[in-house]
Amino acid sequence: MSPDGLGPRRLVVLRHGETTHNAAGIWQGQLDSPLSELGEQQAAAVGPALAPLRPSRVVTSDLQRARRTGESVARACGVPLVEDARFREIHAGAWQGLTNAQVTERWPEERAAVLRGEDVPRGGDGESMADVVARVGEGLQALVGSMAAGECVVVSTHGAAGRAAVAWLLGLEQELAWRVLGSLGNCHWAELVEGRRGWRLQAWNASSGAPSRPGTSPP
């Protein structure tokens, strides 16, 4: 409990519901793919699931899959929704719109490097994780600076961008975060609580319990 009695500040980093591209195993990156039927069900369930945390606002990536998911939380909690493009997914360059098999066939060395946790630009002219960390960190710095004591804010974002955000808040190197945390499932979230010496991870890959497909999908 903070000295003013309002409790610690909290951030919920939420990945969007399943998209049609997720379901097909396609790299979407910053393609504006819609939620699948299952993703719509997940998004509908996540708002009521997060309501007990009493968020005061939702900040969302401007891509429709994150916005639709964030809208569920904002609606269930009766709070405003604000877009911030800094919380977009990693830009996957020429990989966007291709399946994992196609990416592996055409860029075998680069794909193998990503699977080893190495930070290489995706799809040749796309972003590296360092690029994502830089813009997501800028967005988080502004957001945290605006948060009042005891406030809880939900950030509706994406898989790679969400892990980058959590790692930035915890002060983890991205390679360590990739190895230790792994991926956020669709419509799963991380809860972070601010302590005396910085942010700590309260929950990882929490969910509403709505159905989801096993395994992970490309960003």
PLY file of the C-alpha trace (Angstrom):
ply
format ascii 1.0
element vertex 219
property float x
property float y
property float z
element edge 218
property int vertex1
property int vertex2
end_header
0.00 0.00 0.00
1.34 3.42 -0.94
1.57 6.22 1.69
-1.60 7.85 0.35
-3.54 4.61 0.89
-4.45 4.20 -2.78
-2.41 1.06 -3.36
0.22 0.43 -6.04
-0.06 1.34 -9.67
-0.86 -1.57 -12.02
-0.43 -2.21 -15.72
-2.19 -4.99 -17.62
-0.53 -5.86 -20.94
-3.16 -7.64 -23.01
-2.70 -9.45 -26.31
-5.55 -9.23 -28.79
-7.93 -12.09 -29.52
-7.24 -14.62 -32.25
-7.25 -13.28 -35.82
-7.96 -14.98 -39.11
-4.21 -14.83 -39.79
-3.38 -16.37 -36.41
-5.73 -19.24 -37.15
-4.05 -19.83 -40.52
-0.49 -19.57 -39.19
0.24 -16.44 -41.23
2.70 -13.70 -40.29
0.58 -10.57 -39.97
2.94 -8.06 -38.34
1.31 -4.72 -39.03
-1.24 -6.04 -41.54
-4.65 -5.00 -40.22
-6.19 -8.45 -39.99
-9.59 -8.89 -38.28
-10.46 -11.08 -35.34
-11.66 -14.57 -36.17
-14.98 -15.87 -34.85
-13.07 -17.43 -31.95
-11.19 -14.16 -31.44
-14.48 -12.26 -31.14
-15.58 -14.72 -28.44
-12.28 -14.26 -26.61
-12.55 -10.48 -26.80
-16.12 -10.55 -25.49
-15.00 -12.59 -22.47
-11.87 -10.61 -21.56
-13.64 -7.37 -20.66
-15.69 -8.84 -17.79
-12.64 -10.87 -16.70
-10.53 -7.73 -16.25
-13.30 -5.61 -14.70
-12.42 -6.68 -11.11
-9.03 -4.95 -11.53
-10.97 -1.70 -11.98
-8.91 -0.15 -14.77
-9.42 3.58 -15.28
-8.63 3.58 -19.01
-7.54 1.41 -21.91
-4.68 2.34 -24.23
-4.71 0.38 -27.49
-2.68 -0.19 -30.61
-4.48 1.34 -33.56
-4.65 -1.99 -35.43
-8.22 -3.30 -35.43
-7.50 -6.61 -33.70
-6.10 -4.83 -30.64
-8.69 -2.09 -30.75
-11.61 -4.56 -30.90
-10.15 -6.40 -27.91
-9.53 -3.16 -26.01
-13.07 -2.00 -26.73
-14.41 -5.01 -24.82
-12.46 -3.98 -21.73
-13.41 -0.32 -22.03
-17.09 -1.22 -22.48
-17.18 -3.68 -19.57
-15.43 -1.24 -17.25
-17.10 1.94 -18.48
-13.77 3.66 -19.13
-12.27 5.57 -22.07
-10.26 4.00 -24.88
-7.27 5.84 -26.38
-5.23 4.78 -29.42
-1.43 4.85 -29.45
0.30 3.50 -32.57
3.50 2.95 -30.57
1.90 -0.24 -29.23
1.58 -1.79 -32.72
2.97 -5.23 -33.46
6.47 -5.70 -34.89
6.64 -4.90 -38.61
7.60 -8.19 -40.25
8.66 -6.77 -43.61
8.41 -9.21 -46.52
7.25 -11.97 -44.16
3.88 -10.29 -43.70
1.14 -12.33 -45.36
3.26 -15.50 -45.56
2.96 -18.74 -43.62
5.70 -20.05 -41.34
6.52 -22.69 -43.96
6.92 -20.07 -46.68
9.12 -17.90 -44.48
11.30 -20.87 -43.55
11.66 -21.88 -47.20
12.62 -18.42 -48.45
14.59 -17.09 -45.45
15.92 -20.22 -43.70
18.87 -18.55 -41.96
16.91 -15.54 -40.74
14.02 -17.71 -39.53
16.43 -20.02 -37.70
18.03 -16.99 -36.04
14.63 -15.80 -34.79
13.87 -19.24 -33.39
17.19 -19.09 -31.49
16.14 -15.81 -29.94
18.53 -13.69 -32.00
17.44 -10.20 -32.92
17.40 -9.78 -36.68
15.14 -7.52 -38.78
12.06 -9.48 -39.79
11.56 -9.96 -43.50
14.65 -8.06 -44.56
13.25 -4.53 -44.33
11.09 -5.07 -41.25
11.72 -4.22 -37.61
14.04 -5.88 -35.14
12.95 -6.39 -31.55
15.29 -3.54 -30.61
13.18 -1.29 -32.86
10.01 -2.51 -31.15
11.47 -1.98 -27.68
12.42 1.60 -28.59
8.93 2.64 -29.67
7.02 0.57 -27.10
9.32 1.88 -24.37
8.62 5.44 -25.50
4.90 4.76 -25.26
5.24 3.17 -21.83
7.38 6.00 -20.52
4.67 8.49 -21.47
1.90 6.27 -20.10
3.55 5.52 -16.75
4.39 9.20 -16.37
0.68 10.01 -16.66
-0.55 7.41 -14.16
-1.83 8.47 -10.75
-1.20 6.62 -7.50
-3.30 3.45 -7.33
-4.31 3.63 -10.99
-4.69 0.52 -13.17
-4.35 0.85 -16.95
-4.87 -1.83 -19.61
-2.64 -1.78 -22.70
-4.27 -3.71 -25.56
-1.45 -4.75 -27.85
0.14 -7.74 -29.62
2.31 -10.80 -29.01
5.84 -9.56 -29.71
5.04 -5.98 -28.71
3.43 -7.20 -25.49
6.48 -9.23 -24.46
8.69 -6.24 -25.34
6.54 -4.05 -23.10
6.72 -6.44 -20.15
10.48 -6.85 -20.54
10.95 -3.07 -20.72
9.01 -2.56 -17.50
10.94 -5.34 -15.72
14.33 -4.26 -17.05
14.91 -7.61 -18.80
17.03 -8.08 -21.90
14.87 -9.20 -24.79
16.75 -12.48 -25.30
16.12 -13.38 -21.65
12.46 -12.39 -21.93
12.08 -14.51 -25.08
13.65 -17.52 -23.36
11.99 -17.22 -19.95
8.57 -15.74 -20.69
7.83 -17.14 -24.13
4.67 -15.94 -25.87
1.40 -14.45 -24.69
-1.56 -16.47 -25.93
-4.39 -14.79 -27.80
-6.45 -12.69 -25.37
-4.07 -13.57 -22.53
-2.48 -10.91 -20.38
0.34 -10.01 -18.04
-0.32 -8.07 -14.84
2.46 -5.88 -13.45
2.47 -4.13 -10.09
4.75 -1.27 -9.12
6.78 -1.90 -5.98
9.30 0.19 -4.05
12.12 -0.80 -6.39
10.26 -0.93 -9.68
7.75 -3.09 -11.49
7.25 -6.77 -10.75
5.36 -9.45 -12.63
2.19 -10.47 -10.80
0.76 -12.72 -13.52
1.77 -13.98 -16.97
-0.48 -15.58 -19.59
-3.58 -15.13 -17.45
-6.88 -15.55 -19.30
-10.62 -15.37 -18.95
-10.86 -19.11 -19.56
-12.42 -18.61 -22.98
-11.53 -21.31 -25.53
-8.24 -20.90 -27.39
-6.22 -22.91 -29.88
-3.17 -24.77 -28.54
0.33 -23.64 -29.42
1.57 -20.25 -30.56
1.15 -18.36 -33.81
3.37 -15.94 -35.75
3.20 -12.25 -34.78
0 1
1 2
2 3
3 4
4 5
5 6
6 7
7 8
8 9
9 10
10 11
11 12
12 13
13 14
14 15
15 16
16 17
17 18
18 19
19 20
20 21
21 22
22 23
23 24
24 25
25 26
26 27
27 28
28 29
29 30
30 31
31 32
32 33
33 34
34 35
35 36
36 37
37 38
38 39
39 40
40 41
41 42
42 43
43 44
44 45
45 46
46 47
47 48
48 49
49 50
50 51
51 52
52 53
53 54
54 55
55 56
56 57
57 58
58 59
59 60
60 61
61 62
62 63
63 64
64 65
65 66
66 67
67 68
68 69
69 70
70 71
71 72
72 73
73 74
74 75
75 76
76 77
77 78
78 79
79 80
80 81
81 82
82 83
83 84
84 85
85 86
86 87
87 88
88 89
89 90
90 91
91 92
92 93
93 94
94 95
95 96
96 97
97 98
98 99
99 100
100 101
101 102
102 103
103 104
104 105
105 106
106 107
107 108
108 109
109 110
110 111
111 112
112 113
113 114
114 115
115 116
116 117
117 118
118 119
119 120
120 121
121 122
122 123
123 124
124 125
125 126
126 127
127 128
128 129
129 130
130 131
131 132
132 133
133 134
134 135
135 136
136 137
137 138
138 139
139 140
140 141
141 142
142 143
143 144
144 145
145 146
146 147
147 148
148 149
149 150
150 151
151 152
152 153
153 154
154 155
155 156
156 157
157 158
158 159
159 160
160 161
161 162
162 163
163 164
164 165
165 166
166 167
167 168
168 169
169 170
170 171
171 172
172 173
173 174
174 175
175 176
176 177
177 178
178 179
179 180
180 181
181 182
182 183
183 184
184 185
185 186
186 187
187 188
188 189
189 190
190 191
191 192
192 193
193 194
194 195
195 196
196 197
197 198
198 199
199 200
200 201
201 202
202 203
203 204
204 205
205 206
206 207
207 208
208 209
209 210
210 211
211 212
212 213
213 214
214 215
215 216
216 217
217 218
